[in-house]
């Protein structure tokens, strides 16, 4: 049997990752344990409807909002300048000047509205 030395035990990166993941999962499970009942009581829709309302909100906040922020950042810093350059080069060849506004709406406005203006748990598909 190996001696348990705290200095060597915590130096293993995979054990730190596993421990951090287990801690994160425990916190998420404990923090959401009572939410389905509260949501069902609030909406009056029963346990199943309350559970799905909380599930949609959790997926929205934990997964979709950060992805929307990443989409906004990439669209603003990389795709918009690249798209503007390509469209600017194509203007002399009869391209419509409205393409800049369309790109702005598609790459900046839509991700910003999806990330910051939407109600939590609503319209998860973004349509």
N, C-alpha and C positions, 0 to 999 in steps of 0.2 A: 504494500500500500504506500502511495506517495504522500509525503508530508504536505499539508495544506499551508502554503506560504501565500499571504495576501498579495505580495509584490509580484510574484510570478503568475498567480491566478488571474489578475486583472490585466496582465500584459498581452494576453492572447486576444487578437482583434476579433476573431469569430465569436468568442464567448461574449465580448462586449456588445457585438451586434445583436446576438441572440437575446441577451439580457435587456438591451434597449428596446428591441422589438416586443418582447414579452411585457415589459413595463408599459409601452405604448398601447398594446392591445388590452391590457388590464384596465388602464385608465379610460379607454374608449368604452369598454363594456360596462364598467361601473358608472360612468357618467351618463350613459344612455339607458340604464336599466329601468328607470321609472318613467321614461318619457312616453312610451306607447299608451299607458293608462292615462296620463295627463292629457295627451293629445286627443284621445278618444273622448274623454270627458269634456274637453273644450269644444270639439266639433260635434259631439252627439252622434257620431257615426259608428260606434262600436269599436271593439278592440282591433279588428283587422284594418279598418280604415285609418285608425289612429297610428297603428304600426307602420303602414305604408307612408303616411304623411311624415312621420319622423324619419323613416328610411330615406325618402326623397330629400328631405332637408339635410340629412347627414351627408348623403352622396354629393349634394349640391355644394355644401360648404367645404367638405374635405377634398373633393376631387375636381368638380367642375369649375368652381370659382378660381382656384389656382391655375387650372389649365386656360381659363379665359384671360387671366393676367399674363400668362406666358404668350398666348396668341396675340394679345395687344402689344406686348413688348417686341415680339419678333416682327409683327406687322409694321410697327412704327419705325423700328431701327434698321430692319433689313429689307423687307419686301416693299415698303412704300418708296424708299429712295430708288431701289432697283426698278420697280415698276414705272416710276416717274421718268427715269432715264430712258427706259425702253420706249415709253410712250412719246417722250419728247423727240426721240430720234425718228419716230414714225409719223410725226405731225406733217412734215412736208409731203408725205405720200398720200394725203387725203384722209387722215384719221380725224375723227371728231374730237374737239377740245373738251367735251364733257367726260372723256375717259379719266381725267384727273379727279373729278368729283366722284365718279363711280369707284375709283380705286380708294380714295379717301374714305368713302362710306363703307366699303367692303373690308378694308384692312385696319381701320381705326375706329370708326363710329360703331359698327355692329359689335365688335368684341367688347368695346367699352360699355355699351348698353347691356349686352348679355351679362357682363361681369358685375356691373355696379347698379344698374337700374331695375333689374328683375327682382321680384319677390323671391324669398328663399323657398326652394322646393317647387316652384312653379315654372312651367315651360322649360323643362330640362333639355328638350331637343333644340331649343333656340329658334323655333319657327314663329 
